[in-house]
Amino acid sequence: MTHSPHSVVSLQVEIMLHAHKSMSDLVSEVRAEIMEGTSLNVPEEIDWSLNRTRICVPFLLSPEQAEELRSFIEDYHTPFSFKQFVNVKEIYRRLGNQVHLIRREGLSLERVDFSETDLRSAYLVKAKLRNADLFKADLGGANLELADLSHAFLQRAIFTFAKLRDAILEKANLENANLQDADLPGAYFGKAILRNTEFQRADLTGADFEYAEISGADFSKAVMEGARAHESQRKAFEEADADISQMTFFSKARRRR
């Protein structure tokens, strides 16, 4: 079964005329009205106050669900304002240590600015993060299995203990990134920039480093069983303290898997 990619949606509710009500009561009213007028389920655990005159209710919808919500707001002339892809970085930032509550696969987050954002323990399975900016972002313990991070800017990002099984990092820039103790079986690093990247104790079983730039990288104590690279990269992996006896080096150009 094919699932439509989900988007982070921000529903903004102007409440200047309702200042006598508490913020929690207003959020509850917003949820109740949307759930009564649509087929959508708005999770209450990720609501928050944006400022004194506005509530921002973030949740995740497929494109079809987003259109249903937009139609509901327009048809019923509610005081709600609807915006899609509204400052996604701010949504994740405000979730703080509750970021793990966003648990939808296949989020469409291409080109999103997550630079210096705390995304520890975030659930980003199958997320589409092509060309995303994750400079100095903290993704420690995050789940990025099957995520597409190709062409992403990941310099100085932290991925300690993160799960990136079968993730695509083709042509991604991970210079000075920290992937210590990360789970990376089957990850694809084709032509990625891995200068000074730390892979100590990472599980790189079956990972593919085809033509990746690894000068200054550290693979000490990393599991390299079945990891692949071009023959021209052998010396660089030796200098990076990788256990090349576990690796497979090929000499002919291959098709992208």
PLY file of the C-alpha trace (Angstrom):
ply
format ascii 1.0
element vertex 257
property float x
property float y
property float z
element edge 256
property int vertex1
property int vertex2
end_header
0.00 0.00 0.00
1.38 3.41 -0.98
1.03 6.22 1.52
0.93 9.87 0.54
3.75 11.96 2.04
2.72 14.00 5.04
3.34 17.68 5.65
3.73 19.67 8.81
0.73 21.99 8.93
0.29 25.00 11.16
-3.23 26.13 12.04
-3.17 29.64 13.46
-6.12 30.87 15.49
-6.52 34.57 16.24
-7.89 34.97 19.77
-7.71 38.68 20.52
-11.51 38.78 21.00
-11.40 35.84 23.38
-8.75 37.04 25.80
-11.00 36.15 28.76
-10.63 32.46 28.01
-7.67 30.36 29.01
-5.27 29.16 26.33
-6.01 25.50 27.08
-9.78 26.06 26.74
-9.30 27.79 23.41
-7.09 25.00 22.08
-9.71 22.45 23.13
-12.43 24.43 21.32
-10.33 24.59 18.16
-9.74 20.83 18.23
-13.41 20.08 18.85
-14.62 22.29 16.00
-12.18 20.85 13.48
-12.89 17.25 14.48
-16.64 17.85 14.30
-16.52 19.49 10.88
-13.94 17.21 9.23
-12.67 13.64 9.31
-9.37 14.80 10.81
-7.95 13.85 14.17
-6.01 16.71 15.75
-3.62 15.41 18.44
-3.89 17.45 21.62
-0.47 16.59 22.96
1.42 18.86 20.56
-0.47 22.13 20.98
1.19 25.23 22.38
0.84 28.97 22.80
2.69 30.96 20.16
2.16 34.31 21.84
-0.51 36.17 23.83
-2.86 36.65 20.89
-2.45 33.53 18.82
-2.45 29.76 19.16
-0.49 27.56 16.78
-1.79 24.00 16.48
0.70 21.90 14.51
-0.13 18.47 13.21
0.63 16.21 10.27
-1.62 15.70 7.27
-1.46 14.07 3.88
-1.96 16.47 0.95
-5.57 15.25 0.70
-6.21 15.91 4.38
-4.59 19.33 4.15
-6.97 20.24 1.33
-9.93 19.01 3.39
-8.90 21.27 6.26
-8.37 24.22 3.93
-11.87 23.73 2.45
-13.42 23.48 5.91
-11.88 26.76 6.98
-12.89 28.58 3.79
-16.44 27.15 3.60
-17.35 27.75 7.21
-15.82 31.23 7.45
-14.11 30.35 10.70
-11.69 32.82 12.35
-8.90 30.34 11.64
-6.04 31.05 9.29
-4.47 28.06 7.59
-0.88 27.87 6.43
1.04 24.91 5.08
4.81 24.58 5.46
4.76 27.49 7.93
8.21 27.78 9.45
8.69 24.04 9.94
11.92 24.71 11.81
10.03 26.74 14.42
7.44 23.98 14.83
10.14 21.43 15.63
12.01 23.86 17.85
8.95 24.61 19.95
8.23 20.92 20.41
11.56 20.67 22.22
11.83 17.39 24.11
8.44 16.34 22.73
9.67 16.25 19.12
9.40 12.45 19.21
5.59 12.84 19.27
5.63 13.56 15.52
5.53 9.95 14.33
4.52 9.93 10.68
6.60 8.20 8.02
7.57 9.86 4.77
7.47 13.50 5.88
8.18 15.85 2.98
10.86 18.17 4.37
12.96 18.92 1.30
15.02 22.12 1.51
13.77 22.81 5.04
16.08 24.85 7.27
16.84 22.79 10.38
20.21 24.40 11.05
21.22 24.31 14.74
17.89 22.69 15.64
17.45 20.20 18.49
16.01 17.09 16.83
17.15 14.54 19.37
15.01 11.37 19.24
13.01 12.75 16.29
11.06 10.19 14.25
12.02 10.81 10.64
11.61 7.36 9.08
11.46 7.62 5.27
11.61 11.41 5.57
12.40 13.30 2.39
15.20 15.64 3.45
16.87 16.24 0.10
18.82 19.51 0.12
17.74 20.18 3.72
19.98 22.39 5.86
20.94 20.52 9.04
24.12 22.43 9.82
25.03 21.80 13.49
21.63 20.14 14.09
21.48 17.62 16.94
19.90 14.35 15.77
21.27 12.21 18.56
19.12 9.09 18.92
16.87 10.13 16.02
15.30 7.52 13.75
16.13 8.27 10.10
15.82 4.79 8.68
15.21 4.83 4.92
15.37 8.64 4.96
16.57 10.50 1.86
19.29 12.96 2.89
20.89 13.28 -0.52
22.51 16.65 -1.18
21.71 17.68 2.41
23.94 20.11 4.33
24.98 18.15 7.43
28.23 19.84 8.42
28.92 19.51 12.17
25.58 17.74 12.68
25.35 15.24 15.54
24.03 11.74 14.80
25.30 9.86 17.84
23.27 6.68 18.41
20.97 7.69 15.54
19.34 5.05 13.33
20.07 5.50 9.64
19.57 2.00 8.28
19.34 2.11 4.46
19.39 5.92 4.53
20.44 7.72 1.33
23.22 10.28 1.86
24.33 10.60 -1.73
26.36 13.78 -2.28
25.49 14.94 1.23
28.00 17.16 3.03
28.87 15.63 6.41
32.13 17.45 6.98
33.01 17.42 10.71
29.76 15.58 11.51
29.59 13.20 14.47
28.19 9.73 13.69
29.76 7.94 16.61
27.84 4.81 17.68
25.28 5.40 14.91
23.38 2.52 13.31
24.05 2.76 9.55
23.68 -0.69 7.92
23.05 -0.36 4.21
23.45 3.44 4.20
24.52 4.93 0.85
27.26 7.58 0.93
27.95 7.78 -2.81
30.10 10.89 -3.55
29.34 12.26 -0.08
31.75 14.68 1.61
32.97 12.94 4.76
36.01 15.03 5.60
36.88 14.81 9.30
33.64 12.88 9.93
33.59 10.73 13.06
32.35 7.15 12.61
33.88 5.58 15.71
32.01 2.42 16.81
29.31 3.00 14.18
27.65 0.00 12.53
28.38 0.39 8.82
27.53 -3.15 7.77
26.91 -3.15 4.03
27.26 0.63 3.74
28.33 1.99 0.36
31.04 4.69 0.16
31.37 4.83 -3.62
33.72 7.74 -4.41
33.03 9.45 -1.07
35.63 11.97 0.13
36.87 10.61 3.49
40.08 12.51 4.19
40.51 13.02 7.93
37.55 10.76 8.78
37.81 8.34 11.72
36.41 4.80 11.36
38.16 3.31 14.38
36.26 0.38 15.93
33.47 0.78 13.39
31.79 -2.37 12.05
32.68 -2.43 8.35
31.51 -5.91 7.38
30.47 -5.90 3.73
30.99 -2.14 3.38
31.85 -1.17 -0.19
34.15 1.40 -1.76
36.15 1.91 -4.95
39.64 0.45 -5.11
41.05 3.97 -5.39
39.71 4.66 -1.87
41.51 1.76 -0.16
44.46 3.82 1.10
42.17 6.55 2.43
40.20 3.98 4.44
43.45 2.53 5.83
44.51 6.00 6.95
41.07 6.49 8.53
41.61 3.43 10.78
38.89 1.42 9.04
39.07 -2.36 9.24
39.49 -2.85 5.50
39.68 -6.63 5.92
35.90 -6.55 6.32
35.35 -4.35 3.27
34.82 -5.00 -0.42
36.69 -2.82 -2.92
35.57 -2.75 -6.53
37.47 -1.50 -9.55
34.76 -1.05 -12.18
32.13 1.66 -12.24
28.76 0.42 -11.02
25.21 1.48 -11.48
23.52 3.23 -8.60
21.71 0.52 -6.63
0 1
1 2
2 3
3 4
4 5
5 6
6 7
7 8
8 9
9 10
10 11
11 12
12 13
13 14
14 15
15 16
16 17
17 18
18 19
19 20
20 21
21 22
22 23
23 24
24 25
25 26
26 27
27 28
28 29
29 30
30 31
31 32
32 33
33 34
34 35
35 36
36 37
37 38
38 39
39 40
40 41
41 42
42 43
43 44
44 45
45 46
46 47
47 48
48 49
49 50
50 51
51 52
52 53
53 54
54 55
55 56
56 57
57 58
58 59
59 60
60 61
61 62
62 63
63 64
64 65
65 66
66 67
67 68
68 69
69 70
70 71
71 72
72 73
73 74
74 75
75 76
76 77
77 78
78 79
79 80
80 81
81 82
82 83
83 84
84 85
85 86
86 87
87 88
88 89
89 90
90 91
91 92
92 93
93 94
94 95
95 96
96 97
97 98
98 99
99 100
100 101
101 102
102 103
103 104
104 105
105 106
106 107
107 108
108 109
109 110
110 111
111 112
112 113
113 114
114 115
115 116
116 117
117 118
118 119
119 120
120 121
121 122
122 123
123 124
124 125
125 126
126 127
127 128
128 129
129 130
130 131
131 132
132 133
133 134
134 135
135 136
136 137
137 138
138 139
139 140
140 141
141 142
142 143
143 144
144 145
145 146
146 147
147 148
148 149
149 150
150 151
151 152
152 153
153 154
154 155
155 156
156 157
157 158
158 159
159 160
160 161
161 162
162 163
163 164
164 165
165 166
166 167
167 168
168 169
169 170
170 171
171 172
172 173
173 174
174 175
175 176
176 177
177 178
178 179
179 180
180 181
181 182
182 183
183 184
184 185
185 186
186 187
187 188
188 189
189 190
190 191
191 192
192 193
193 194
194 195
195 196
196 197
197 198
198 199
199 200
200 201
201 202
202 203
203 204
204 205
205 206
206 207
207 208
208 209
209 210
210 211
211 212
212 213
213 214
214 215
215 216
216 217
217 218
218 219
219 220
220 221
221 222
222 223
223 224
224 225
225 226
226 227
227 228
228 229
229 230
230 231
231 232
232 233
233 234
234 235
235 236
236 237
237 238
238 239
239 240
240 241
241 242
242 243
243 244
244 245
245 246
246 247
247 248
248 249
249 250
250 251
251 252
252 253
253 254
254 255
255 256
